[in-house]
Amino acid sequence: MADLRPVQGLYYEDYTVGDAITSQGRTVTETDIVNFAMLSGDWNPLHTDAEAAKETPYGERIAHGLLVLSMATGLAERLGFMQQTVLGFMGLEWQFRAAVKIGDTIRVHAAVSELKPMARLGGGYVTFKVQIFNQEDKTVQRGTWTLLVKSKEA
């Protein structure tokens, strides 16, 4: 299995099934959770009320699942391989496997699992098998992301 290297913008033709890359870590903060609650309007006490969250199975506040997914897309973008060549995020299938707490550090691992040429759209679909790990190497979220990636000829 080849490793994708952090480069600026890979075209559809540059991908091979099995290519993989892992991001740096990013620590989830209380500020992240509050900002996401403000942006999304999701003020569920599980995320925003320290006292109420003590009574949950987690015993403390946890990050919104969609916040963690959003952070993962940002970590992947920072790797550079999608810059200026991704034409669209076409879909995802996703599972939320474990809670992410304030102070946890997440990282993203993405491996190319499928390629489908879409010449009429100017490129092709690249499907990644994606896992988000915490600092203990536990999978907290996983699934697939399908991107429309520009062709070199486009």
N, C-alpha and C positions, 0 to 999 in steps of 0.2 A: 504494500500500500504506500503510495507516494504521499508526501506531506505537502500541502499547499504552503507556500511561503508568503509572509506578509508583503504583498506587492500592490501596486496601484492598478486596479481594474483588470480582472481577467475576463476575456471574451468567452463566449460559449464554447468555441473550439479548443480553448485552453484546458477545459475540464476533462477528467477521466474518472470513471466510477472507481471509488476507493480512495480518491484524494481526501485528505483530512487536515484539519487545523484546529488548534486550541488557543483560546484567548488568554490574556492576562486575567488576574482576579480583580474583583471590585467588591468593596465592602458595603453592605446595605446599612444605611443610617436612618435614624429617626426622622431627620429632615427629608430624606427621600420619601418616606411613607407619608408624612404630612403634606408634602408638595403634591404627591400623586393623589391623595384624598381631595385636595383643593382642585386639582385639574379635572379629576374624574367625577367628583361629587359623591364618591363612595366613602362615607364616614362611618362605616360599620365599626362598632366598638371593638371588635376583634383586632382591628388595625390601629385604632386611634384612642382607645380608653384603657390606660394601664391597669386601673382597678378592675374593670369589667373583664379584661383579658386574663386576669389572674384566675378567674373562675372557669376558664376554658380548659380543654385537654392539653393545650400548649403551655399554660401557666404564665404566659406573657403575650405581648403584642407580636403579631407576625405581619410580614409584608403581604400586600395584595398579590395574588398570583399573577395578575396581568402586569403589575409593576415589575415583577421579576422577569417575565417574558419580554417586556419593553427594554429592560436593562440588557437582556441577552442580545436583542437586536442591535443595541448600541455597541456592545462589546464586539460583536461580529463585524459591524461597520468599521470600527477602529482598526481592524486587521488589514484593511485596504483592498482586499481582493474584489469587493463589490463596487468600489468607487468608480463612478462615471460609466459603468457598463451594465448596471442593473436597470432594466426598463420598468419593472414592477414586481411587487410582492404578490404572487398569484394565489397563494393559499397555504394553509397549515392544518395539520392534524396534531392535537396536543393533549398531553396528560400532565396533571399536577400531582406529583408523587409524595412530596413531603413539604412541610412548612419551612419557610425561610424567616429567621428571626433577626432582629436588630443586632448588628455586629457580625452576622454571617458574611462570608466572602464567597461570591459565586464566580464561576468561569464557564465558558461555553466551548463545547467540542462539536464540530460539524464535519460530517463525512459525506461526500457525494455518493448518493445511492441510485440515482437514475438520471439519464439524459434523454431529452426528447426534442428533436429539431422542430422548430416552428418558423420556417422560412417566411411565411406570409406576415409574421409579426416582427421580422427583422432579427431573429436570433433563435433561441431555444429555451425550453424549460430545464432548469437544473434543480433537482430535488436533493435536499440535504437531510440526512438523519442527524438530528440535533439532540444533544444532552446538555443540561445545565447541572453542574456539580457544585456542592458546597465545599468548605475547607476540609471536610472529612472524606472527600471523594464520594459522597453519597449523591445519587441522582435525585434531584429535587423536582425537575421537570424534564420531559422528553417528548419527542415527536418528529414530525417532518415539516420542513419549510420548502415551498416551491417558488422559485424566482424565475422571472423572464429575463434572460441575459442576452445582451446585444451580440450579434455576430460580427466578426471582423469585416465582413463584406458590406455590412449595413451602413 
